[in-house]
Amino acid sequence: MARHSELVKISRIDRYVTKLALGTAPLGGLFTSVADSEAESTILAAVDAGINYFDTAPLYGYGIAEKRLGAALNKSGKPFVLSTKVGRVLEKIDPNKKVIDDSLGSFADIDPNVIPVFDFSRDGILRSIEDSLKRLNVSSFDIAYIHDADDRIGEAIEKSYGVLDELRSQGVLKGIGVGMNYCAPSIKAVKEMDLDIILIAGRFSLLDQSAQEHLFKECKKKNTAVVIGGVYNSGILANPVAGATFDYAPASDELIKRAQQIKQLLGDFHIPLTAAAIQFPLRHPAVTSVLTGSRTVKELTSNIADFDRDIPAAVWDALEESGLVNRIEL
């Protein structure tokens, strides 16, 4: 079996996920429009390639990604593991009400009649789940992540967790997690909530290994699974040139230089930077799956090839010995 389709059990719940998972922000038109037909082809190609874990969110295309994902998965007829997110609800647009959310404006494909609004309340969580089930056209999903609560983690713990815990105990959900961007609030979440899984973006990559300093250790204590997103740190690890972005902002000259040095070292071994970037997170035993987005079948095929490429241990040793990448902390 190819590496990308190997199954790993999520420790605390009865679900097995593939080591490579498909995220659907690009299929919701993140930055660039995607046709319905292209989205369907990409999802079905992932299914045909043996990928069984798919992640989405109401934010992605303001519901468009959920609709596209649900339609394609239901068409495939094959079993899948599905996660979506809570913490935002889609409100009908009120021209008299100004909504501030720095994630808005990033999607080319959107439902023009709604706008995502943060809502971590009990009613907001219940409504989010009900609406997602309808958009996905499924009777249940496996995992609910509390989405982008980095700056409002206290509110998520106080208001959101209780209702999700009830739904988990009732069997409506199999697992509860958080989908976050930074380590400190993620650590607080793992410590103060009984989480089955976390999704952390950009904090365990070739350029940033901060998640292993404390977060992974807390997850190990609680037997909480880890999914890693943002393996290219929003672009710099795909193409480290002037103007590249790191975490969706212009990358510093220092970061670009370090990424170029990593690329050069990998080139000595004839290993593409993208292959090392997509494989790096699974070097740590805390990591269950790597989540990447693809907007076309071509991108998906390229990601799978990179994920399955053989990278000798000597390559990782060389990266660590160079000081460009921190050693794995177990």
TIKE-808228 format. One line per 10 residues: number of its first residue (from 1); their letters; for each residue z, y, x of C-alpha. Coordinates in pm, 1 decimal, padded with zeros to 6 digits. Layout:
NUM) A) Z,Y,X | ... .
# end
This chain:
1) MARHSELVKI) 00000.0,00000.0,00000.0 | -00087.8,00348.2,00126.6 | 00207.1,00568.6,00214.5 | 00138.3,00825.7,-00057.6 | 00174.9,00569.0,-00337.0 | 00482.5,00389.9,-00201.9 | 00766.3,00393.8,-00454.3 | 01117.4,00516.5,-00383.8 | 01407.2,00486.9,-00627.4 | 01587.0,00803.3,-00730.5 .
11) SRIDRYVTKL) 01933.7,00683.3,-00636.0 | 02128.5,00776.3,-00947.4 | 01874.0,00708.9,-01220.4 | 01649.0,00423.3,-01314.9 | 01326.9,00579.8,-01198.5 | 01096.0,00507.0,-00905.8 | 00871.5,00788.1,-00779.6 | 00586.9,00793.9,-00532.2 | 00648.8,00948.3,-00191.9 | 00376.6,01202.3,-00266.5 .
21) ALGTAPLGGL) 00403.4,01384.7,-00598.0 | 00176.8,01633.5,-00774.1 | 00305.9,01977.7,-00864.1 | 00114.0,02172.8,-01126.8 | 00158.9,02543.1,-01045.2 | -00200.1,02557.1,-00910.4 | -00321.2,02378.2,-01223.8 | -00162.3,02657.7,-01424.5 | -00392.0,02900.6,-01244.5 | -00158.3,03016.7,-00968.1 .
31) FTSVADSEAE) -00350.3,03305.3,-00803.5 | -00688.4,03148.5,-00890.0 | -00827.6,03034.1,-01224.3 | -00878.8,02661.9,-01284.3 | -01094.8,02519.9,-01562.2 | -00939.6,02276.1,-01808.9 | -01189.2,02011.6,-01697.5 | -01102.3,02058.2,-01329.9 | -00732.1,02032.6,-01403.5 | -00785.1,01712.8,-01599.3 .
41) STILAAVDAG) -01000.8,01562.4,-01323.7 | -00738.4,01643.3,-01060.1 | -00451.8,01490.7,-01258.6 | -00650.2,01177.8,-01343.7 | -00758.5,01143.5,-00979.3 | -00390.9,01153.5,-00879.2 | -00311.0,00881.6,-01132.1 | -00603.0,00670.6,-01009.6 | -00480.0,00717.3,-00649.9 | -00143.9,00567.4,-00744.8 .
51) INYFDTAPLY) 00063.2,00886.8,-00770.5 | 00314.2,00851.4,-01052.0 | 00541.3,01158.3,-01026.5 | 00430.7,01487.6,-01180.0 | 00622.8,01814.7,-01195.8 | 00555.7,02115.8,-01415.5 | 00729.2,02417.8,-01571.7 | 00687.3,02659.3,-01863.2 | 00628.2,02939.4,-01610.3 | 00309.9,02782.5,-01473.3 .
61) GYGIAEKRLG) 00032.3,02952.4,-01664.2 | 00286.4,03044.3,-01933.6 | 00267.7,02695.6,-02080.7 | -00091.3,02619.5,-01976.9 | 00008.7,02377.6,-01697.1 | 00233.2,02178.2,-01930.7 | -00045.6,02149.3,-02188.1 | -00300.9,02043.8,-01927.6 | -00065.5,01792.7,-01767.4 | 00041.9,01635.3,-02094.7 .
71) AALNKSGKPF) -00315.3,01599.3,-02218.9 | -00433.2,01432.3,-01897.0 | -00135.1,01197.2,-01860.0 | -00160.9,01086.6,-02220.1 | -00531.1,01025.2,-02167.5 | -00466.2,00815.1,-01857.0 | -00262.2,00555.8,-02044.4 | -00064.5,00473.5,-01729.9 | 00313.2,00504.1,-01679.4 | 00441.9,00818.0,-01511.0 .
81) VLSTKVGRVL) 00759.6,01000.1,-01414.1 | 00766.8,01353.8,-01548.7 | 00981.8,01654.2,-01466.2 | 00973.3,02000.6,-01614.2 | 01204.8,02296.5,-01591.4 | 01443.6,02503.6,-01797.9 | 01582.8,02852.7,-01753.2 | 01282.6,03040.5,-01887.8 | 01153.8,03047.2,-02243.3 | 00815.0,03173.6,-02354.2 .
91) EKIDPNKKVI) 00862.7,03468.7,-02586.5 | 00594.8,03625.3,-02802.2 | 00492.0,03950.9,-02642.2 | 00675.5,04254.2,-02774.8 | 00493.3,04569.7,-02661.1 | 00814.3,04766.4,-02700.9 | 01015.9,04540.7,-02472.8 | 00983.4,04558.5,-02095.7 | 01045.0,04231.0,-01913.4 | 01111.9,04228.7,-01540.1 .
101) DDSLGSFADI) 01040.8,03906.8,-01350.7 | 00890.3,03910.1,-01003.5 | 00719.2,03574.8,-01071.2 | 00499.0,03731.7,-01338.0 | 00145.0,03837.2,-01258.1 | 00083.9,03541.6,-01025.1 | -00113.2,03331.4,-01272.3 | -00481.3,03379.3,-01348.1 | -00473.5,03136.0,-01641.7 | -00215.4,03229.6,-01902.8 .
111) DPNVIPVFDF) -00148.4,03218.7,-02272.5 | -00193.4,03592.9,-02342.4 | 00038.2,03586.0,-02641.8 | 00359.6,03494.0,-02460.4 | 00563.6,03598.1,-02161.6 | 00829.8,03397.8,-01969.9 | 01182.4,03534.2,-02002.3 | 01488.2,03409.1,-01814.4 | 01733.1,03241.8,-02052.5 | 02006.7,03015.5,-01916.1 .
121) SRDGILRSIE) 02200.4,03007.1,-02245.0 | 02266.7,02690.0,-02442.4 | 02018.4,02793.7,-02710.7 | 01764.5,02889.3,-02445.3 | 01789.9,02550.8,-02273.9 | 01754.9,02359.5,-02600.7 | 01459.8,02570.5,-02705.9 | 01295.0,02532.6,-02365.1 | 01319.6,02154.5,-02383.2 | 01191.7,02140.9,-02740.9 .
131) DSLKRLNVSS) 00897.1,02367.9,-02660.0 | 00809.2,02173.5,-02343.1 | 00806.2,01844.0,-02532.2 | 00555.9,01994.3,-02776.1 | 00332.6,02141.9,-02506.9 | 00337.5,01819.4,-02305.7 | 00289.9,01614.1,-02622.6 | 00552.8,01360.7,-02514.8 | 00869.9,01232.3,-02678.4 | 01079.2,01272.2,-02363.0 .
141) FDIAYIHDAD) 01064.1,01361.9,-01998.0 | 01260.4,01213.6,-01713.1 | 01404.1,01511.5,-01524.9 | 01495.0,01867.4,-01621.1 | 01530.1,02111.2,-01331.9 | 01709.4,02442.4,-01378.7 | 01436.3,02673.3,-01248.5 | 01468.4,02965.0,-01005.6 | 01838.7,03024.7,-01063.2 | 01886.8,03133.7,-00700.7 .
151) DRIGEAIEKS) 02018.6,03477.7,-00798.1 | 02191.1,03354.7,-01114.7 | 02339.1,03024.2,-01010.2 | 02680.4,03108.9,-01155.5 | 02523.4,03164.6,-01495.6 | 02330.6,02838.4,-01469.4 | 02646.6,02646.2,-01381.6 | 02848.9,02806.7,-01658.2 | 02591.5,02808.3,-01939.0 | 02307.3,02566.0,-01865.0 .
161) YGVLDELRSQ) 02468.0,02263.5,-01706.8 | 02689.5,02163.1,-01999.8 | 02408.4,02125.0,-02249.8 | 02194.4,01933.7,-01998.6 | 02486.5,01702.7,-01926.9 | 02519.2,01635.3,-02300.7 | 02149.9,01554.4,-02326.7 | 02176.9,01323.1,-02027.6 | 02473.6,01138.8,-02178.2 | 02275.6,01101.3,-02502.7 .
171) GVLKGIGVGM) 01982.1,00951.7,-02313.5 | 01748.0,01239.5,-02396.8 | 01712.3,01306.8,-02024.8 | 01745.4,01063.7,-01740.0 | 01820.3,01317.0,-01469.4 | 01934.0,01674.8,-01414.4 | 01843.0,01887.7,-01116.7 | 01779.8,02236.8,-00987.8 | 01449.9,02375.0,-00862.7 | 01539.0,02637.4,-00604.1 .
181) NYCAPSIKAV) 01409.9,02838.9,-00309.8 | 01720.3,02897.2,-00098.6 | 01992.8,02681.0,00046.6 | 02312.7,02872.6,-00036.8 | 02275.4,02864.1,-00417.0 | 02146.7,02506.4,-00395.1 | 02460.2,02401.4,-00207.9 | 02674.7,02569.8,-00473.2 | 02477.1,02388.4,-00743.0 | 02525.0,02047.5,-00579.9 .
191) KEMDLDIILI) 02895.5,02110.1,-00526.6 | 02972.5,02237.5,-00876.3 | 02735.3,02034.7,-01094.3 | 02683.7,01661.2,-01119.5 | 02316.1,01658.8,-01021.4 | 02091.0,01358.8,-00989.7 | 01820.2,01538.0,-00792.7 | 01723.3,01873.4,-00644.7 | 01386.8,02030.9,-00571.3 | 01397.1,02278.6,-00282.5 .
201) AGRFSLLDQS) 01090.2,02472.7,-00172.5 | 01016.7,02582.3,00181.8 | 01353.4,02505.3,00338.8 | 01259.2,02184.9,00516.0 | 00928.0,02245.4,00683.8 | 00787.1,02265.7,01034.4 | 00896.2,02631.7,01039.6 | 01227.6,02611.7,00855.1 | 01469.5,02319.2,00881.3 | 01768.9,02501.5,00732.1 .
211) AQEHLFKECK) 01815.5,02251.7,00447.6 | 01944.9,01987.5,00686.3 | 02225.3,02209.0,00817.3 | 02444.2,02184.4,00505.3 | 02240.8,02116.9,00190.6 | 02129.3,01765.0,00276.8 | 02483.3,01675.9,00379.1 | 02618.0,01787.2,00040.8 | 02343.8,01588.6,-00132.2 | 02438.3,01281.1,00067.9 .
221) KKNTAVVIGG) 02802.7,01316.8,-00039.7 | 02700.3,01329.1,-00406.1 | 02416.7,01074.8,-00375.1 | 02180.2,01344.0,-00501.2 | 01810.4,01284.5,-00435.5 | 01597.0,01553.2,-00271.3 | 01236.9,01650.1,-00343.6 | 01074.2,01891.7,-00099.7 | 00815.5,02147.8,-00205.4 | 00653.7,02434.0,-00018.9 .
231) VYNSGILANP) 00559.8,02226.1,00284.1 | 00304.9,02485.6,00398.7 | 00550.4,02775.7,00344.7 | 00290.9,02931.1,00108.5 | 00002.3,02917.0,00353.9 | 00102.6,02982.1,00713.2 | 00125.3,02609.4,00791.5 | -00220.2,02552.4,00648.7 | -00385.4,02830.2,00848.7 | -00164.6,03030.4,01088.4 .
241) VAGATFDYAP) -00378.6,03338.6,01139.9 | -00311.6,03712.0,01114.0 | -00247.5,03795.9,00750.8 | -00103.8,03451.6,00667.2 | 00185.2,03439.7,00422.7 | 00530.5,03287.9,00459.5 | 00718.3,03239.2,00131.3 | 00448.1,03446.3,-00043.0 | 00504.5,03753.0,00177.1 | 00319.3,03861.0,00493.9 .
251) ASDELIKRAQ) 00435.4,03642.0,00780.2 | 00590.1,03806.1,01086.0 | 00407.2,03800.2,01416.8 | 00684.4,03576.4,01550.6 | 00634.5,03316.4,01277.6 | 00258.2,03321.3,01316.9 | 00293.8,03271.6,01692.3 | 00530.7,02976.8,01644.8 | 00301.9,02815.8,01388.4 | 00010.1,02856.6,01628.5 .
261) QIKQLLGDFH) 00213.0,02695.8,01908.2 | 00294.8,02400.6,01680.6 | -00073.2,02370.7,01590.9 | -00173.1,02376.6,01958.5 | 00079.7,02106.8,02052.2 | -00038.7,01888.8,01764.4 | -00397.8,01946.6,01875.3 | -00316.0,01784.5,02209.5 | -00248.7,01468.0,02007.2 | -00548.5,01523.2,01775.7 .
271) IPLTAAAIQF) -00319.7,01566.9,01475.0 | -00405.4,01836.0,01215.3 | -00132.5,02089.5,01140.8 | -00162.6,02016.3,00769.2 | -00096.4,01645.8,00824.8 | 00221.0,01711.5,01021.2 | 00333.0,01968.7,00763.6 | 00295.1,01738.8,00465.2 | 00456.9,01441.1,00639.7 | 00743.3,01623.5,00809.9 .
281) PLRHPAVTSV) 00997.7,01629.0,00520.9 | 01009.6,01251.0,00481.1 | 01133.6,01215.9,00836.4 | 01478.5,01295.1,00696.6 | 01642.4,01008.5,00504.5 | 01780.4,01250.5,00242.5 | 01427.9,01322.0,00119.1 | 01285.9,01105.2,-00159.2 | 00948.5,01265.5,-00227.5 | 00717.2,01546.1,-00116.1 .
291) LTGSRTVKEL) 00572.1,01768.2,-00387.9 | 00242.1,01946.1,-00326.6 | 00004.9,02124.5,-00559.4 | -00370.4,02071.8,-00573.6 | -00615.2,02270.5,-00783.0 | -00916.5,02042.1,-00725.7 | -00989.8,01676.6,-00663.2 | -01109.4,01776.8,-00315.3 | -00773.0,01936.2,-00232.1 | -00588.6,01633.7,-00368.9 .
301) TSNIADFDRD) -00799.6,01393.4,-00164.0 | -00737.4,01600.9,00148.9 | -00360.8,01604.5,00087.2 | -00354.6,01228.5,00039.4 | -00553.6,01174.2,00360.6 | -00313.5,01398.9,00552.7 | -00012.3,01222.0,00404.1 | -00146.8,00878.1,00495.2 | -00263.7,00966.4,00847.1 | -00079.0,00782.2,01124.2 .
311) IPAAVWDALE) 00132.4,01017.8,01333.2 | 00289.8,00842.3,01632.6 | 00659.6,00892.4,01701.8 | 00560.2,01054.5,02032.5 | 00420.5,01349.4,01838.8 | 00748.3,01420.6,01663.5 | 00935.3,01368.9,01990.2 | 00711.5,01623.3,02159.3 | 00768.8,01879.8,01884.0 | 01145.2,01840.5,01913.9 .
321) ESGLVNRIEL) 01145.7,01844.8,02294.6 | 00938.5,02162.6,02292.2 | 01208.0,02337.5,02089.9 | 00953.9,02441.2,01827.6 | 01113.3,02212.8,01568.1 | 01482.1,02123.0,01538.0 | 01586.4,01762.6,01580.3 | 01656.0,01563.3,01265.5 | 02027.0,01575.6,01183.6 | 02151.2,01258.1,01015.2 .
# end
